[in-house]
Amino acid sequence: MADTTDTPDTPPTINLRGARVALGPLRRDLLPVYARWLNDFGTAPMLGNATPQTAEGVAAWYERQVAGDEIVFLIYELATWRPLGTATLYDIHHGYRRASFGIWIGEPDARGQGFGTEVTRLILDYAFTVLGLHNVMLTVNAYNVAGIRAYTRAGFREFGRRRECRPHDGTLHDVVYMDCLAPEIG
């Protein structure tokens, strides 16, 4: 296996670039980094997962990501080329011009820094201008206040809730449904 440091010696392949982040394809050599993220129980509840992930499980997760119909980007911090997380468009339906979106900031010290908002804006631009989609939606746990704030800043609006369906810390919480339409992004 190749060197598994968090930052490459040369800039990685980049598909989309913002002011502080860049997005590119997932990399197999970063399996240990993905394993660290997937086993961070500070992040896992936001994803709806709180079970330890083995190396084999992480490898299987990676294979599902790269082999599926989803569009998965690895998020990099531009200043350092450090991988920060992933952003995904899934349930893509070109006929109906819609998709769903998910983002995951795996590095704890990168959360709350505005990276999520910038990545979300890049993904919306890609979805609307490159893929020609009209509607992108997401779901977020109501206790993920920072995520809701980032999505709102990027242009998403709440359109509904599934009430008390997500257990967290001994309490049932709502799942918030949000979407964004192409004409709403300026």
PAKEMAR-282161 format. One record per residue (C-alpha): residue number from 1; residue in three letters; x, y, z. Coordinates in pm, 1 decimal. Example, Ala and Ser with C-alpha at 12.3 -4.5 7.8 and 13.67 -1.06 7.14 Angstrom:
<pts>
{pt 1, "ALA", {1230.0, -450.0, 780.0}}
{pt 2, "SER", {1367.0, -106.0, 714.0}}
</pts>
This chain:
<pts>
{pt 1, "MET", {0.0, 0.0, 0.0}}
{pt 2, "ALA", {119.3, 353.9, -74.4}}
{pt 3, "ASP", {217.9, 612.3, 183.2}}
{pt 4, "THR", {-89.1, 698.5, 388.0}}
{pt 5, "THR", {-3.3, 1044.5, 510.8}}
{pt 6, "ASP", {-291.9, 1288.7, 528.4}}
{pt 7, "THR", {-140.7, 1523.0, 268.9}}
{pt 8, "PRO", {9.2, 1424.1, -66.3}}
{pt 9, "ASP", {355.1, 1538.0, -179.8}}
{pt 10, "THR", {206.7, 1670.0, -504.4}}
{pt 11, "PRO", {-136.7, 1825.6, -550.9}}
{pt 12, "PRO", {-404.8, 1560.9, -606.2}}
{pt 13, "THR", {-643.2, 1542.4, -899.6}}
{pt 14, "ILE", {-891.7, 1827.3, -863.0}}
{pt 15, "ASN", {-1230.0, 1858.0, -1033.8}}
{pt 16, "LEU", {-1374.4, 2165.9, -859.8}}
{pt 17, "ARG", {-1195.7, 2451.0, -684.2}}
{pt 18, "GLY", {-1326.0, 2714.7, -446.9}}
{pt 19, "ALA", {-1155.3, 2986.7, -245.4}}
{pt 20, "ARG", {-1044.0, 2757.1, 38.3}}
{pt 21, "VAL", {-1142.0, 2405.1, -69.1}}
{pt 22, "ALA", {-1105.5, 2180.4, -371.2}}
{pt 23, "LEU", {-1293.3, 1864.8, -467.4}}
{pt 24, "GLY", {-1150.1, 1560.4, -639.2}}
{pt 25, "PRO", {-1202.1, 1184.5, -664.9}}
{pt 26, "LEU", {-1167.3, 951.0, -367.4}}
{pt 27, "ARG", {-826.4, 788.5, -329.5}}
{pt 28, "ARG", {-756.6, 430.5, -224.5}}
{pt 29, "ASP", {-429.9, 530.0, -53.3}}
{pt 30, "LEU", {-635.1, 728.0, 200.6}}
{pt 31, "LEU", {-817.7, 422.7, 341.1}}
{pt 32, "PRO", {-652.0, 476.2, 683.4}}
{pt 33, "VAL", {-776.3, 837.0, 684.6}}
{pt 34, "TYR", {-1130.8, 725.0, 597.3}}
{pt 35, "ALA", {-1105.7, 464.8, 875.3}}
{pt 36, "ARG", {-1013.9, 735.0, 1125.8}}
{pt 37, "TRP", {-1309.8, 946.1, 1013.0}}
{pt 38, "LEU", {-1557.1, 655.0, 1015.2}}
{pt 39, "ASN", {-1446.9, 559.1, 1366.5}}
{pt 40, "ASP", {-1475.0, 910.4, 1510.3}}
{pt 41, "PHE", {-1774.7, 883.1, 1738.9}}
{pt 42, "GLY", {-1792.6, 1262.0, 1743.6}}
{pt 43, "THR", {-1889.8, 1250.2, 1376.3}}
{pt 44, "ALA", {-2062.8, 914.6, 1348.6}}
{pt 45, "PRO", {-2392.7, 1019.6, 1514.2}}
{pt 46, "MET", {-2432.0, 1295.6, 1254.9}}
{pt 47, "LEU", {-2415.2, 1022.3, 990.5}}
{pt 48, "GLY", {-2648.4, 791.5, 1180.5}}
{pt 49, "ASN", {-2369.4, 544.6, 1262.1}}
{pt 50, "ALA", {-2206.7, 465.9, 1592.9}}
{pt 51, "THR", {-2046.2, 127.2, 1539.8}}
{pt 52, "PRO", {-1673.9, 57.9, 1505.9}}
{pt 53, "GLN", {-1553.7, 5.6, 1149.5}}
{pt 54, "THR", {-1287.6, -253.4, 1069.0}}
{pt 55, "ALA", {-1026.4, -205.6, 798.5}}
{pt 56, "GLU", {-1222.7, -453.3, 585.5}}
{pt 57, "GLY", {-1543.9, -257.2, 646.2}}
{pt 58, "VAL", {-1375.7, 68.4, 544.6}}
{pt 59, "ALA", {-1237.8, -96.0, 230.0}}
{pt 60, "ALA", {-1588.2, -221.3, 146.5}}
{pt 61, "TRP", {-1727.6, 130.7, 207.6}}
{pt 62, "TYR", {-1466.6, 270.7, -33.8}}
{pt 63, "GLU", {-1551.3, 11.9, -300.5}}
{pt 64, "ARG", {-1922.8, 94.0, -272.9}}
{pt 65, "GLN", {-1847.0, 465.3, -311.9}}
{pt 66, "VAL", {-1634.5, 430.4, -625.2}}
{pt 67, "ALA", {-1845.1, 157.9, -791.4}}
{pt 68, "GLY", {-2189.3, 307.7, -738.1}}
{pt 69, "ASP", {-2399.2, 554.0, -934.5}}
{pt 70, "GLU", {-2320.9, 828.0, -686.2}}
{pt 71, "ILE", {-2085.5, 1117.6, -753.6}}
{pt 72, "VAL", {-1846.8, 1127.5, -457.8}}
{pt 73, "PHE", {-1584.4, 1396.4, -411.9}}
{pt 74, "LEU", {-1300.8, 1408.2, -163.1}}
{pt 75, "ILE", {-1277.6, 1751.4, 1.2}}
{pt 76, "TYR", {-932.0, 1910.1, 31.0}}
{pt 77, "GLU", {-819.9, 2217.5, 217.6}}
{pt 78, "LEU", {-650.4, 2420.1, -58.0}}
{pt 79, "ALA", {-380.7, 2570.9, 164.7}}
{pt 80, "THR", {-240.7, 2230.7, 266.5}}
{pt 81, "TRP", {-403.4, 1971.8, 34.9}}
{pt 82, "ARG", {-517.8, 1797.9, 354.1}}
{pt 83, "PRO", {-826.0, 1576.9, 299.8}}
{pt 84, "LEU", {-1115.2, 1705.8, 510.1}}
{pt 85, "GLY", {-1412.1, 1485.3, 421.5}}
{pt 86, "THR", {-1645.9, 1386.2, 140.4}}
{pt 87, "ALA", {-1935.5, 1537.8, -51.9}}
{pt 88, "THR", {-2179.7, 1323.0, -247.6}}
{pt 89, "LEU", {-2460.2, 1361.4, -498.1}}
{pt 90, "TYR", {-2674.8, 1048.1, -491.7}}
{pt 91, "ASP", {-3018.1, 929.9, -605.7}}
{pt 92, "ILE", {-2945.5, 1124.7, -922.3}}
{pt 93, "HIS", {-3236.3, 1121.0, -1164.5}}
{pt 94, "HIS", {-3155.2, 1309.5, -1485.0}}
{pt 95, "GLY", {-3506.9, 1269.7, -1626.3}}
{pt 96, "TYR", {-3661.1, 1443.6, -1327.2}}
{pt 97, "ARG", {-3352.9, 1671.2, -1292.7}}
{pt 98, "ARG", {-3307.2, 1598.2, -923.7}}
{pt 99, "ALA", {-3056.1, 1451.4, -679.2}}
{pt 100, "SER", {-2983.7, 1425.0, -310.1}}
{pt 101, "PHE", {-2676.7, 1565.1, -136.0}}
{pt 102, "GLY", {-2465.3, 1461.5, 159.2}}
{pt 103, "ILE", {-2148.0, 1602.7, 309.3}}
{pt 104, "TRP", {-1919.5, 1478.3, 579.7}}
{pt 105, "ILE", {-1636.7, 1677.8, 734.7}}
{pt 106, "GLY", {-1420.6, 1402.6, 883.9}}
{pt 107, "GLU", {-1147.9, 1621.1, 1036.0}}
{pt 108, "PRO", {-1272.5, 1752.3, 1372.6}}
{pt 109, "ASP", {-1064.4, 2071.2, 1360.6}}
{pt 110, "ALA", {-1210.4, 2157.3, 1016.9}}
{pt 111, "ARG", {-1568.3, 2171.9, 1146.0}}
{pt 112, "GLY", {-1717.4, 2512.1, 1210.9}}
{pt 113, "GLN", {-1465.9, 2681.2, 979.9}}
{pt 114, "GLY", {-1700.2, 2749.0, 686.3}}
{pt 115, "PHE", {-1564.2, 2465.4, 473.0}}
{pt 116, "GLY", {-1902.0, 2289.9, 465.3}}
{pt 117, "THR", {-2080.6, 2596.5, 332.4}}
{pt 118, "GLU", {-1821.8, 2646.1, 58.1}}
{pt 119, "VAL", {-1831.0, 2279.0, -42.8}}
{pt 120, "THR", {-2211.4, 2284.8, -50.8}}
{pt 121, "ARG", {-2206.3, 2587.2, -282.0}}
{pt 122, "LEU", {-1954.7, 2415.9, -512.3}}
{pt 123, "ILE", {-2169.9, 2102.0, -527.4}}
{pt 124, "LEU", {-2486.0, 2301.8, -600.5}}
{pt 125, "ASP", {-2309.4, 2487.6, -881.1}}
{pt 126, "TYR", {-2186.8, 2155.6, -1023.0}}
{pt 127, "ALA", {-2531.2, 1996.0, -993.7}}
{pt 128, "PHE", {-2711.5, 2286.0, -1159.3}}
{pt 129, "THR", {-2461.0, 2395.7, -1425.4}}
{pt 130, "VAL", {-2269.8, 2079.7, -1516.6}}
{pt 131, "LEU", {-2535.6, 1813.7, -1460.2}}
{pt 132, "GLY", {-2830.5, 2035.8, -1553.2}}
{pt 133, "LEU", {-3030.7, 1941.1, -1245.2}}
{pt 134, "HIS", {-3311.0, 2159.7, -1111.3}}
{pt 135, "ASN", {-3364.3, 2033.6, -754.7}}
{pt 136, "VAL", {-3114.9, 1908.5, -496.1}}
{pt 137, "MET", {-3238.5, 1791.9, -158.3}}
{pt 138, "LEU", {-3087.5, 1666.4, 164.9}}
{pt 139, "THR", {-3183.8, 1536.9, 504.9}}
{pt 140, "VAL", {-3014.2, 1646.2, 823.9}}
{pt 141, "ASN", {-3067.5, 1551.7, 1186.1}}
{pt 142, "ALA", {-3230.8, 1839.4, 1375.5}}
{pt 143, "TYR", {-2956.6, 1828.1, 1639.3}}
{pt 144, "ASN", {-2696.3, 1906.8, 1369.7}}
{pt 145, "VAL", {-2743.3, 2282.2, 1410.3}}
{pt 146, "ALA", {-2410.6, 2366.5, 1243.4}}
{pt 147, "GLY", {-2503.6, 2158.9, 939.6}}
{pt 148, "ILE", {-2844.4, 2325.4, 908.2}}
{pt 149, "ARG", {-2676.9, 2666.9, 931.3}}
{pt 150, "ALA", {-2423.9, 2575.1, 658.2}}
{pt 151, "TYR", {-2695.0, 2439.1, 427.3}}
{pt 152, "THR", {-2909.2, 2750.1, 476.9}}
{pt 153, "ARG", {-2614.0, 2978.6, 398.6}}
{pt 154, "ALA", {-2550.9, 2781.5, 79.3}}
{pt 155, "GLY", {-2911.5, 2824.6, -38.7}}
{pt 156, "PHE", {-3110.4, 2530.7, 99.4}}
{pt 157, "ARG", {-3454.5, 2582.0, 255.7}}
{pt 158, "GLU", {-3641.1, 2356.6, 493.9}}
{pt 159, "PHE", {-3951.8, 2201.6, 339.0}}
{pt 160, "GLY", {-4050.8, 1945.5, 599.5}}
{pt 161, "ARG", {-3962.0, 1720.5, 889.8}}
{pt 162, "ARG", {-3993.7, 1360.6, 986.2}}
{pt 163, "ARG", {-4071.5, 1390.5, 1352.8}}
{pt 164, "GLU", {-3896.3, 1206.2, 1634.9}}
{pt 165, "CYS", {-3737.6, 938.6, 1418.3}}
{pt 166, "ARG", {-3364.9, 976.0, 1499.1}}
{pt 167, "PRO", {-3244.6, 863.8, 1843.0}}
{pt 168, "HIS", {-2947.1, 1056.7, 1982.1}}
{pt 169, "ASP", {-2825.3, 1083.6, 2340.6}}
{pt 170, "GLY", {-3136.5, 910.8, 2473.9}}
{pt 171, "THR", {-3382.0, 1144.1, 2297.8}}
{pt 172, "LEU", {-3574.8, 1116.8, 1973.5}}
{pt 173, "HIS", {-3509.6, 1398.4, 1727.7}}
{pt 174, "ASP", {-3659.3, 1516.4, 1399.7}}
{pt 175, "VAL", {-3496.9, 1469.3, 1061.3}}
{pt 176, "VAL", {-3512.2, 1794.4, 864.6}}
{pt 177, "TYR", {-3577.0, 1788.2, 488.3}}
{pt 178, "MET", {-3421.8, 2071.9, 287.8}}
{pt 179, "ASP", {-3391.5, 2147.3, -81.8}}
{pt 180, "CYS", {-3257.0, 2404.1, -324.6}}
{pt 181, "LEU", {-3374.9, 2491.5, -673.7}}
{pt 182, "ALA", {-3143.8, 2603.0, -954.2}}
{pt 183, "PRO", {-3308.6, 2948.6, -994.9}}
{pt 184, "GLU", {-3252.1, 3021.1, -624.8}}
{pt 185, "ILE", {-2875.1, 3022.2, -660.7}}
{pt 186, "GLY", {-2736.7, 3348.1, -787.8}}
</pts>
